[in-house]
Amino acid sequence: MSTLTQTDLGPTTPADQPAAAPPGRTGRSPFAPQGVGRVLTGILLTVGALATLFPFYAMVVLSLKPNGGLFFPGSLVPNDLTLDNYARVLQGNQVIRWALNTLLYSGISVVFVLLLSSMAGYAFAKKRFPGKNVIFWSFLGMLMVPYHITLIPLFVIVAKADGVNTYWGLIVPTLANAQATFLMRQFIRGIPDELLDAARVDGASEFRIFAQIVLPLCKPILATLGLFVFLWHWNDFLWPLVVAQSPEMQMLTTGIAGLMQDKVPMSVAMAGSVVALAPIFVAYLFAQRHFTEGATMSGLKG
């Protein structure tokens, strides 16, 4: 009868065992079929990202160019840069007033759209009342109606109520947002009914349940929706164009479009566009984490 040796049993200690491959490195060649696919995907994504960023690069470079140096392709080379165009925009063209008007229009709209859509979404998701489904789908049908069809009747109503060239005439008609109500309703449906029933058993009123339970749980979708609503109103052009007709009531979008009609240099108009874009970029940086969480959770809930 033969006797087994340590060599026959194989390595028994960690030092005797072969070293494991580092995490993320499988040893597979990048030119294997799957590796080639990843490389092509990376190249396509890089090309797409560069194509997306190119207009922003061109806008910034052109805004820093002195007048007369805006001929492609030499005009896009970042040399001979100057801030004179920004000084001209901020000093001579009411851009600060337009930015304040736009900030007021966007900020107030965000607050009221989030409040109204969350209240409506809670009612459609958790409350029972006659005709709820008919009202909800009728309200949702507003999404099927093109905005341009309602523009003239809405303007006539606002004009008869003396709302032209007023802040309320700009803001109030945009507060009923069917898309925001639908998103809030879908998110609130995911909140367990048992949680709300437990609060009712403890004697909490419906307003307290909504304010202290539902709204805190909706922070991710509120942050995401708030950013979207802010962007919609900040970039809105058509409604401010027909309602805010006086120079003092103009928004950044309509004001910068007016600069082009005044035949100012392209570099000055591009500087105005960068000024209009900066607050959106800052708002995204502050809401980026909540925006990602809200988008992910909305996608998981379908």
C-alpha positions in Angstrom: 0.0 0.0 0.0 1.5 3.3 -1.1 1.6 6.4 1.1 0.4 9.9 -0.2 2.9 12.7 0.0 2.3 16.5 0.3 3.2 16.9 -3.3 0.3 14.5 -4.3 -2.2 16.4 -2.2 -1.4 19.8 -3.9 -1.0 23.2 -2.2 -2.7 23.6 1.2 -1.5 27.1 2.3 -2.3 30.5 0.7 1.4 30.8 -0.1 1.3 27.6 -2.0 -1.8 28.6 -4.0 -1.5 30.6 -7.3 -2.1 34.3 -7.0 -5.6 35.4 -8.1 -6.0 37.9 -11.0 -6.5 41.5 -10.0 -10.1 42.7 -9.9 -11.3 43.9 -13.3 -8.5 42.2 -15.1 -9.6 38.8 -16.5 -6.5 38.4 -18.7 -8.7 38.4 -21.8 -7.1 40.0 -24.8 -8.7 43.3 -25.9 -8.7 41.9 -29.4 -10.9 38.9 -28.5 -14.4 39.1 -30.1 -16.0 40.6 -26.9 -13.0 42.9 -26.4 -13.3 44.3 -29.9 -16.9 45.0 -29.3 -16.1 47.0 -26.2 -13.4 48.9 -28.0 -15.8 49.8 -30.9 -18.5 50.8 -28.3 -16.0 53.0 -26.6 -15.0 54.7 -29.8 -18.6 55.3 -30.8 -19.4 56.8 -27.4 -16.4 59.0 -27.6 -17.3 60.2 -31.0 -20.9 60.9 -29.9 -19.7 62.7 -26.8 -17.3 64.9 -28.9 -20.1 65.7 -31.4 -22.4 66.7 -28.5 -19.8 68.9 -26.9 -18.6 70.6 -30.1 -21.5 73.2 -30.2 -20.7 74.2 -26.6 -17.0 74.4 -27.4 -17.7 76.5 -30.5 -20.1 78.8 -28.5 -17.5 79.4 -25.7 -14.6 80.0 -28.1 -16.7 82.3 -30.4 -17.8 84.3 -27.3 -14.2 84.9 -26.4 -13.1 86.0 -29.9 -12.6 89.6 -30.8 -15.0 90.9 -33.4 -14.1 90.0 -37.0 -12.4 86.7 -36.2 -15.3 84.4 -36.7 -14.6 82.6 -39.9 -14.4 78.8 -39.9 -12.1 76.9 -39.2 -9.6 79.5 -38.0 -12.2 81.2 -35.8 -12.6 78.0 -33.6 -8.9 78.0 -32.7 -8.7 79.3 -29.1 -6.2 82.2 -29.5 -6.5 85.9 -29.1 -9.2 85.5 -26.5 -10.8 88.4 -24.8 -13.6 89.1 -22.3 -14.7 92.3 -24.1 -17.8 90.6 -25.5 -19.0 89.7 -22.0 -18.4 93.2 -20.8 -20.4 94.6 -23.7 -23.3 92.2 -23.1 -23.5 92.8 -19.4 -23.2 96.6 -19.7 -25.1 97.6 -22.8 -28.0 95.2 -23.3 -30.2 94.7 -20.2 -29.0 91.1 -19.8 -29.1 91.4 -16.1 -32.8 92.4 -16.2 -33.6 89.6 -18.6 -31.8 87.1 -16.4 -33.7 88.3 -13.3 -37.0 88.0 -15.3 -36.1 84.5 -16.4 -35.0 83.4 -12.9 -38.2 84.7 -11.4 -40.3 83.0 -14.1 -38.4 79.7 -13.7 -38.1 79.7 -9.9 -41.7 80.5 -9.1 -42.9 78.0 -11.8 -40.7 75.2 -10.2 -42.2 75.8 -6.7 -45.8 75.8 -7.8 -45.5 73.0 -10.4 -43.9 70.7 -7.8 -46.5 71.6 -5.2 -49.5 71.2 -7.5 -48.3 68.1 -9.3 -47.3 66.3 -6.1 -50.8 67.1 -4.5 -52.5 65.9 -7.7 -50.3 62.9 -8.0 -51.0 61.9 -4.4 -54.8 62.2 -5.0 -54.6 60.1 -8.2 -52.4 57.5 -6.6 -53.8 57.0 -3.1 -57.2 58.6 -2.8 -60.6 57.2 -3.9 -63.2 59.5 -5.4 -65.9 59.1 -8.1 -64.6 59.5 -11.6 -60.9 59.4 -10.6 -59.8 57.4 -13.6 -61.9 59.4 -16.1 -60.4 62.7 -14.7 -56.9 61.3 -14.7 -57.0 60.1 -18.3 -58.7 63.2 -19.4 -56.0 65.3 -17.7 -53.3 63.0 -19.2 -54.9 63.5 -22.6 -53.5 67.1 -22.5 -50.1 65.5 -23.5 -51.6 64.5 -26.8 -52.6 68.1 -27.7 -49.8 70.0 -29.4 -48.8 73.1 -27.4 -49.0 75.4 -30.5 -52.8 74.6 -30.8 -53.5 76.0 -27.4 -51.3 79.0 -27.8 -53.7 81.4 -29.4 -56.8 80.6 -27.2 -54.5 80.8 -24.1 -53.2 84.2 -25.2 -56.7 85.5 -25.8 -57.7 84.5 -22.3 -54.7 86.1 -20.8 -55.1 89.3 -22.8 -58.7 89.7 -21.8 -57.7 89.3 -18.2 -55.0 92.1 -18.7 -52.2 89.6 -18.2 -50.0 90.7 -21.1 -46.6 92.1 -19.8 -47.3 90.8 -16.3 -45.5 88.1 -14.3 -48.8 86.3 -13.5 -49.7 86.2 -17.1 -46.4 84.4 -17.8 -46.5 82.0 -14.9 -50.1 81.0 -14.2 -50.9 79.4 -17.6 -47.9 77.1 -17.3 -48.6 75.7 -13.8 -51.0 72.8 -14.9 -48.3 70.3 -16.0 -49.8 67.0 -17.0 -46.4 65.3 -17.5 -45.3 66.3 -14.0 -48.5 65.1 -12.5 -48.2 61.7 -14.3 -44.6 61.2 -13.0 -45.6 62.1 -9.4 -48.5 59.7 -9.5 -46.3 56.9 -10.8 -43.8 57.5 -8.1 -46.3 57.8 -5.2 -48.0 54.6 -6.2 -44.8 52.8 -5.1 -45.2 54.1 -1.5 -46.7 51.2 0.6 -50.4 51.8 1.6 -49.6 50.2 5.0 -47.3 53.1 5.9 -50.1 55.6 5.2 -52.7 53.5 7.0 -50.4 53.3 10.1 -50.2 57.1 10.1 -54.0 57.4 9.9 -54.4 54.9 12.8 -52.0 57.2 14.9 -54.4 60.1 14.2 -52.4 61.9 11.5 -54.5 64.1 9.2 -54.3 63.8 5.4 -52.4 67.0 5.1 -49.8 65.8 7.7 -49.5 62.5 6.0 -48.8 64.3 2.7 -46.4 66.8 4.2 -44.5 64.7 6.6 -44.5 61.2 5.0 -45.2 61.4 1.3 -43.2 64.5 0.4 -40.0 63.4 2.2 -40.1 60.0 0.4 -40.5 61.9 -2.9 -37.3 63.9 -2.6 -35.5 62.1 -5.5 -38.3 62.5 -8.0 -39.0 66.1 -6.8 -35.3 67.0 -7.4 -35.4 65.4 -10.8 -38.7 67.0 -11.8 -37.7 70.4 -10.4 -34.6 70.4 -12.6 -36.6 69.5 -15.6 -39.2 72.2 -14.9 -36.5 74.7 -14.4 -34.9 73.8 -17.7 -38.3 73.9 -19.5 -39.0 77.4 -18.3 -35.5 78.7 -18.6 -35.4 77.7 -22.2 -39.0 78.6 -23.0 -39.2 80.9 -25.9 -42.7 80.9 -27.5 -44.9 81.8 -24.6 -42.6 84.6 -23.2 -42.4 85.9 -26.8 -46.1 86.5 -27.1 -46.9 87.5 -23.5 -43.8 89.5 -22.5 -43.8 92.1 -25.2 -42.2 95.1 -23.5 -38.4 95.3 -23.2 -38.6 95.3 -19.4 -40.4 92.0 -19.3 -38.3 90.0 -21.8 -36.6 86.8 -21.0 -33.0 85.8 -21.8 -34.2 83.7 -24.8 -36.2 86.4 -26.4 -33.7 89.1 -25.5 -30.8 87.3 -27.0 -32.9 86.6 -30.1 -33.5 90.3 -30.3 -29.7 90.9 -30.3 -29.4 88.9 -33.5 -32.1 91.0 -35.1 -30.2 94.1 -34.0 -27.2 92.8 -36.1 -24.8 92.8 -33.2 -21.5 90.8 -33.8 -21.8 87.0 -33.5 -19.3 87.0 -30.7 -21.5 89.3 -28.6 -24.5 87.1 -29.2 -22.5 84.0 -28.2 -21.4 85.7 -25.0 -25.0 86.3 -24.2 -25.8 82.6 -24.9 -23.0 81.6 -22.4 -24.4 83.9 -19.8 -27.9 82.4 -20.3 -26.4 78.8 -20.1 -24.4 79.4 -16.9 -27.3 79.2 -14.4 -28.5 75.9 -15.9 -25.1 74.4 -15.6 -24.8 75.5 -11.9 -28.3 74.2 -11.2 -27.4 70.8 -12.7 -24.2 70.6 -10.6 -26.2 71.1 -7.4 -29.0 68.7 -8.3 -26.8 66.1 -10.1 -26.9 63.5 -7.3 -30.7 63.7 -6.8 -31.2 63.8 -10.5 -29.4 60.5 -11.0 -31.2 58.9 -8.1 -34.6 60.1 -9.3 -34.0 59.0 -12.9 -32.8 55.5 -11.7 -35.7 55.0 -9.3 -38.2 56.2 -11.9 -36.8 53.7 -14.4 -37.0 50.8 -11.9 -40.6 51.6 -11.0 -41.5 51.8 -14.7 
